[in-house]
Amino acid sequence: MTTDRILASYWIETAYPLQEAADTMAGEQSTGTFVRVPGETDELRDAHAARVEEITDLGEVQSASLPGSGLPKNRNATRRAARVTLSWPVANMGLSLPNLLTTIAGNLSELKAFSGLKLLDIKLPDAFLENYQGPQFGVAGTRKLAGVYDRPIIGTIIKPSVGFSPEATAQQVKLLLDSGVDFIKDDELQANGPHCPFEARVKAVMNVIREHRDKTGKMVMYAANLTGEIDEMLSRHDVVLAEEGTCIMASLNSIGLPAMKVLRAHSQLPIHGHRNGWGMLARSPAIGMSFIAYQKLWRLAGIDHTHVNGIDNKFCESNDSVIASARECLTPMFDAPAKGCEIMPVFSSGQSVHQVEKTFQAMRTTDVMYAAGGGIMAHPMGPAAGVTALRQAWDAAISGIPAIQAAKDHAELAAALGV
């Protein structure tokens, strides 16, 4: 395969011969249509047609995964699954993420020839770095602002998600600050409602964060949810910056890639990318896209961290998928050595001391955020003991000591484990 072209890999399911099906994909997303048209010269096709780079037959499938698929006429149809890799010249769409998305996804999922089609991965030429900045802070910059090294950043979320006034939000944050947590975020549902306006909330929260810093020397990172129209997000960023905040948060699927590019160019703070709505793209194994492909688009657009769910999470994602997603966030995207675009994965969704050991064994790195709500707030000895127990669990995991054994010497961990 050539490296100066865009590569995209797919899982497909079709009753058509695999080569024919792959050719249909390539034609639909580049120069072709169902018939040869005037002006579609051999020279044009050579320069701009998508190529089928690889087809791996994954075997016969007994029934269609999705409704509405067709069958080839006058042929015995055996439905098969396969992995297909296509490639395109950058010249087809230019160095543009929105137009890249049109090319690699576009109409493919609607083609009648397929009873399943899912985008699995993408590989982009280094040339995309000419137009996109990628993460500004990433792992190293986030650690520096949070003042946390050699262990995970321990985070939590303001709950209840909505309903608090700015003053009540600040009081909840003060309780979380006193617990010793490193990172606090708004819920994605809390943005700029009339009961809790963004500017008033940020000012109230940052007052208690600065007071805590002045008292302890620790500046806790607060990800304020500024999701909104582009001009609103830019002005809200400036409010956070003026209040000495060290992070902003945006809902990725709500604002879109172009808005993220604008926000990244304006921002002087790490961008916490919340992937809410991602399940619509990923939950079905037969349609949508994998998180492996999805997070690459957003990394290039400029986020610094994003959620990956967690081990034994409260949602539907499998542990294997969670770990693959988290590892991918820390894997370089490009061949250019100084432009890996690594971002920090955020483990969340029902996480506690119970999943720490399995998380570290799978990841073998502490370059993660580990966010717990009930795992901190519901600790029998109080929130501070909840944070302490999480750190004790991580220390034990890093040292190769089973949590149950470490609990013999740590009351907080023992209480969290219920032993």
LOZABA-763839 format. One record per residue (C-alpha): x, z, y. Coordinates in steps of 0.2 Angstrom, whole numbers. Each point is the difference from the previous one (the first is absolute). Layout:
<atoms>
@u=X, w=Z, v=Y
...
</atoms>
This chain:
<atoms>
@u=0, w=0, v=0
@u=6, w=-3, v=18
@u=2, w=14, v=12
@u=-4, w=-10, v=16
@u=-18, w=-1, v=-5
@u=-14, w=13, v=0
@u=-4, w=5, v=-18
@u=-16, w=8, v=-6
@u=-4, w=6, v=-17
@u=-18, w=1, v=-7
@u=-9, w=6, v=-16
@u=-13, w=-13, v=-4
@u=-14, w=-2, v=-13
@u=-6, w=-18, v=-3
@u=-9, w=-11, v=-13
@u=10, w=-15, v=6
@u=17, w=-5, v=-7
@u=13, w=12, v=9
@u=10, w=-14, v=8
@u=-16, w=-8, v=7
@u=-6, w=16, v=7
@u=17, w=4, v=8
@u=0, w=-17, v=8
@u=-17, w=3, v=6
@u=6, w=16, v=9
@u=15, w=-9, v=7
@u=-11, w=-15, v=7
@u=-14, w=11, v=7
@u=13, w=10, v=10
@u=10, w=-14, v=7
@u=-2, w=-19, v=1
@u=-13, w=-3, v=-13
@u=-18, w=-2, v=-3
@u=-10, w=-5, v=-15
@u=4, w=-18, v=4
@u=15, w=-9, v=7
@u=-4, w=-4, v=19
@u=7, w=-13, v=12
@u=16, w=6, v=8
@u=5, w=11, v=-14
@u=15, w=-9, v=-3
@u=14, w=4, v=-13
@u=11, w=4, v=14
@u=-12, w=13, v=7
@u=-3, w=8, v=-17
@u=18, w=1, v=-3
@u=3, w=9, v=17
@u=-16, w=11, v=0
@u=-8, w=2, v=-17
@u=0, w=17, v=-8
@u=10, w=0, v=-17
@u=-4, w=8, v=-16
@u=16, w=9, v=-3
@u=-4, w=10, v=-16
@u=-14, w=2, v=-13
@u=0, w=14, v=-13
@u=-14, w=-1, v=-13
@u=-7, w=18, v=-2
@u=-12, w=-5, v=-14
@u=-18, w=-3, v=-4
@u=-14, w=9, v=8
@u=-17, w=2, v=-8
@u=-11, w=1, v=15
@u=0, w=-4, v=18
@u=5, w=15, v=12
@u=-10, w=-7, v=15
@u=-16, w=-9, v=1
@u=-2, w=-18, v=7
@u=15, w=-9, v=-9
@u=-2, w=-17, v=-7
@u=5, w=-9, v=-16
@u=10, w=-16, v=-2
@u=-12, w=-15, v=-4
@u=1, w=-8, v=-17
@u=14, w=12, v=-6
@u=1, w=15, v=-12
@u=2, w=14, v=12
@u=12, w=14, v=-5
@u=1, w=13, v=14
@u=17, w=7, v=3
@u=10, w=12, v=11
@u=16, w=-5, v=8
@u=13, w=5, v=14
@u=3, w=-14, v=12
@u=12, w=-1, v=14
@u=-2, w=-12, v=14
@u=11, w=-4, v=15
@u=-2, w=-8, v=17
@u=12, w=-6, v=14
@u=-1, w=12, v=15
@u=-3, w=-16, v=10
@u=-18, w=0, v=-6
@u=-5, w=15, v=10
@u=15, w=6, v=10
@u=6, w=17, v=1
@u=-17, w=8, v=1
@u=-8, w=14, v=-10
@u=-18, w=-5, v=3
@u=3, w=-18, v=-5
@u=11, w=6, v=-15
@u=-15, w=10, v=-6
@u=-11, w=-16, v=2
@u=12, w=-9, v=-11
@u=3, w=12, v=-14
@u=-17, w=6, v=-1
@u=-13, w=-11, v=9
@u=-13, w=-8, v=-10
@u=9, w=3, v=-17
@u=-12, w=14, v=-6
@u=-15, w=-12, v=2
@u=6, w=-14, v=-10
@u=-12, w=-4, v=-14
@u=14, w=-3, v=-12
@u=4, w=18, v=-1
@u=-9, w=15, v=-8
@u=14, w=11, v=7
@u=14, w=-2, v=13
@u=10, w=14, v=8
@u=15, w=0, v=12
@u=14, w=10, v=-8
@u=16, w=-2, v=10
@u=8, w=-10, v=14
@u=18, w=-4, v=5
@u=3, w=-5, v=18
@u=15, w=-9, v=7
@u=11, w=10, v=12
@u=-6, w=-12, v=14
@u=-15, w=11, v=2
@u=11, w=13, v=8
@u=2, w=-11, v=15
@u=-18, w=3, v=4
@u=-4, w=17, v=-7
@u=9, w=16, v=4
@u=-5, w=10, v=-16
@u=0, w=19, v=0
@u=9, w=8, v=16
@u=3, w=17, v=-8
@u=-3, w=-1, v=-19
@u=7, w=14, v=-11
@u=15, w=5, v=10
@u=-8, w=0, v=17
@u=-15, w=9, v=-6
@u=11, w=13, v=-8
@u=10, w=2, v=16
@u=-16, w=3, v=11
@u=-8, w=12, v=-13
@u=17, w=9, v=-2
@u=-2, w=0, v=-19
@u=15, w=-6, v=-12
@u=4, w=1, v=-18
@u=-18, w=4, v=-5
@u=-18, w=-8, v=2
@u=-9, w=1, v=16
@u=-14, w=12, v=-4
@u=-16, w=-5, v=9
@u=-18, w=4, v=1
@u=-16, w=-7, v=9
@u=-12, w=8, v=12
@u=-16, w=5, v=-9
@u=-15, w=-2, v=2
@u=3, w=-18, v=4
@u=-12, w=-1, v=14
@u=-11, w=13, v=10
@u=13, w=10, v=9
@u=2, w=0, v=19
@u=18, w=-2, v=7
@u=2, w=19, v=2
@u=-6, w=3, v=-18
@u=12, w=-14, v=-6
@u=14, w=9, v=9
@u=-4, w=16, v=-8
@u=0, w=-7, v=-17
@u=17, w=-9, v=4
@u=7, w=17, v=5
@u=-5, w=8, v=-17
@u=9, w=-15, v=-8
@u=15, w=2, v=11
@u=1, w=18, v=-5
@u=1, w=-5, v=-18
@u=16, w=-8, v=2
@u=-6, w=-18, v=-3
@u=11, w=-15, v=6
@u=-14, w=-13, v=3
@u=-18, w=0, v=6
@u=-11, w=-14, v=1
@u=-18, w=-4, v=7
@u=-12, w=-6, v=-13
@u=-3, w=-19, v=1
@u=-18, w=4, v=5
@u=5, w=9, v=15
@u=4, w=-12, v=14
@u=-8, w=1, v=17
@u=-18, w=7, v=-3
@u=-9, w=8, v=15
@u=1, w=18, v=-8
@u=19, w=-2, v=-2
@u=7, w=-13, v=12
@u=18, w=-6, v=-4
@u=9, w=5, v=16
@u=-8, w=17, v=1
@u=4, w=3, v=-19
@u=18, w=-6, v=2
@u=3, w=11, v=15
@u=-8, w=16, v=-8
@u=10, w=-3, v=-17
@u=17, w=-4, v=9
@u=-2, w=16, v=10
@u=0, w=11, v=-16
@u=14, w=-11, v=-8
@u=11, w=2, v=16
@u=-3, w=18, v=0
@u=5, w=1, v=-19
@u=16, w=-10, v=4
@u=5, w=11, v=14
@u=-3, w=16, v=-11
@u=8, w=-7, v=-16
@u=11, w=-15, v=5
@u=-10, w=-11, v=-12
@u=-9, w=-15, v=7
@u=-14, w=-4, v=-13
@u=-5, w=-18, v=-1
@u=-18, w=-4, v=4
@u=-7, w=-17, v=-4
@u=-14, w=-2, v=13
@u=-13, w=-14, v=-6
@u=0, w=-12, v=14
@u=-10, w=-14, v=-9
@u=-10, w=-11, v=12
@u=1, w=-16, v=10
@u=17, w=-6, v=4
@u=0, w=6, v=18
@u=-7, w=17, v=-5
@u=14, w=3, v=-13
@u=13, w=-4, v=12
@u=-6, w=12, v=13
@u=-3, w=13, v=-13
@u=18, w=-2, v=-6
@u=5, w=4, v=18
@u=-10, w=16, v=0
@u=9, w=6, v=-16
@u=17, w=-5, v=7
@u=-4, w=9, v=17
@u=-5, w=16, v=-10
@u=17, w=-1, v=-10
@u=-9, w=-5, v=-16
@u=11, w=-7, v=-14
@u=-12, w=-11, v=-10
@u=-15, w=-11, v=2
@u=-13, w=-6, v=-14
@u=-10, w=-16, v=-2
@u=-12, w=-6, v=-13
@u=8, w=-16, v=-6
@u=-15, w=-9, v=-7
@u=-10, w=4, v=16
@u=12, w=-7, v=13
@u=8, w=-15, v=-10
@u=18, w=-6, v=0
@u=1, w=-8, v=17
@u=-6, w=16, v=8
@u=13, w=10, v=-10
@u=14, w=-13, v=7
@u=-5, w=4, v=18
@u=-1, w=19, v=-3
@u=17, w=0, v=-9
@u=8, w=-10, v=15
@u=-7, w=13, v=12
@u=3, w=16, v=-10
@u=14, w=12, v=3
@u=-7, w=11, v=-15
@u=-1, w=-2, v=-19
@u=-16, w=-8, v=-6
@u=-9, w=8, v=-14
@u=-10, w=-14, v=-8
@u=-16, w=6, v=-9
@u=-6, w=-12, v=-13
@u=-18, w=5, v=-1
@u=-10, w=-14, v=-6
@u=14, w=-6, v=-12
@u=-11, w=3, v=-15
@u=-11, w=-15, v=5
@u=15, w=-11, v=-3
@u=8, w=9, v=-15
@u=-12, w=9, v=-11
@u=-5, w=-14, v=-10
@u=14, w=-7, v=-12
@u=-8, w=-17, v=2
@u=0, w=-3, v=18
@u=8, w=5, v=17
@u=18, w=5, v=1
@u=12, w=13, v=-6
@u=7, w=13, v=11
@u=17, w=-7, v=-4
@u=-4, w=-16, v=10
@u=-11, w=9, v=13
@u=12, w=13, v=6
@u=13, w=-14, v=3
@u=-11, w=-8, v=13
@u=-2, w=16, v=9
@u=18, w=5, v=-1
@u=5, w=-16, v=8
@u=-13, w=3, v=14
@u=8, w=17, v=4
@u=-7, w=15, v=-9
@u=12, w=15, v=-4
@u=-10, w=9, v=-14
@u=-15, w=-3, v=-10
@u=-11, w=8, v=-13
@u=2, w=-4, v=-19
@u=-12, w=13, v=-7
@u=8, w=12, v=-12
@u=3, w=5, v=-18
@u=-17, w=5, v=-8
@u=-8, w=-3, v=16
@u=-19, w=2, v=5
@u=-2, w=-19, v=1
@u=-1, w=-13, v=-14
@u=19, w=-6, v=1
@u=10, w=2, v=-15
@u=17, w=10, v=1
@u=10, w=-16, v=-5
@u=-8, w=-9, v=15
@u=4, w=15, v=12
@u=18, w=1, v=-5
@u=3, w=-19, v=0
@u=-8, w=0, v=18
@u=11, w=14, v=6
@u=16, w=-7, v=-8
@u=-4, w=-17, v=9
@u=-1, w=8, v=17
@u=18, w=6, v=-2
@u=6, w=-17, v=-7
@u=8, w=-13, v=12
@u=-11, w=-15, v=4
@u=14, w=-12, v=6
@u=17, w=-6, v=-5
@u=7, w=4, v=17
@u=9, w=17, v=-3
@u=-4, w=8, v=17
@u=-19, w=-4, v=-1
@u=-7, w=7, v=-16
@u=-16, w=6, v=9
@u=-2, w=16, v=-11
@u=-14, w=12, v=5
@u=-4, w=17, v=-6
@u=-14, w=1, v=-13
@u=-13, w=14, v=2
@u=-6, w=9, v=-15
@u=-18, w=7, v=3
@u=-17, w=1, v=-8
@u=-2, w=17, v=-9
@u=19, w=4, v=-1
@u=6, w=17, v=-3
@u=15, w=9, v=-9
@u=-7, w=-6, v=-16
@u=5, w=-18, v=3
@u=17, w=3, v=8
@u=10, w=0, v=-16
@u=-7, w=-16, v=-7
@u=2, w=-8, v=18
@u=18, w=4, v=1
@u=4, w=-6, v=-18
@u=-9, w=-16, v=3
@u=8, w=-3, v=18
@u=17, w=8, v=-2
@u=1, w=1, v=19
@u=-6, w=12, v=14
@u=-3, w=-14, v=12
@u=-19, w=3, v=0
@u=-13, w=9, v=10
@u=-10, w=12, v=-11
@u=-17, w=4, v=8
@u=-11, w=13, v=-7
@u=-16, w=7, v=7
@u=-8, w=12, v=-12
@u=17, w=2, v=-8
@u=6, w=9, v=16
@u=-16, w=7, v=8
@u=-8, w=7, v=-16
@u=16, w=9, v=-6
@u=-6, w=18, v=-6
@u=13, w=8, v=11
@u=-4, w=-11, v=16
@u=6, w=-17, v=7
@u=18, w=6, v=3
@u=2, w=4, v=-18
@u=-7, w=-17, v=-4
@u=14, w=-8, v=9
@u=13, w=11, v=-7
@u=-7, w=-3, v=-18
@u=1, w=-19, v=3
@u=18, w=2, v=6
@u=4, w=11, v=-15
@u=-7, w=-13, v=-12
@u=10, w=-14, v=8
@u=16, w=11, v=-1
@u=-3, w=3, v=-18
@u=-4, w=-18, v=-4
@u=16, w=-6, v=9
@u=10, w=13, v=-10
@u=-8, w=-5, v=-17
@u=-8, w=16, v=-2
@u=-18, w=0, v=-7
@u=-13, w=7, v=13
@u=-7, w=12, v=-12
@u=18, w=7, v=-2
@u=4, w=0, v=18
@u=-17, w=10, v=3
@u=8, w=15, v=-8
@u=11, w=3, v=15
@u=-12, w=-6, v=13
@u=-17, w=8, v=3
@u=-7, w=-13, v=11
@u=3, w=-14, v=-13
@u=-7, w=12, v=-13
@u=-16, w=2, v=9
@u=-2, w=-18, v=4
@u=3, w=-4, v=-19
@u=-12, w=14, v=-5
@u=12, w=8, v=-11
</atoms>
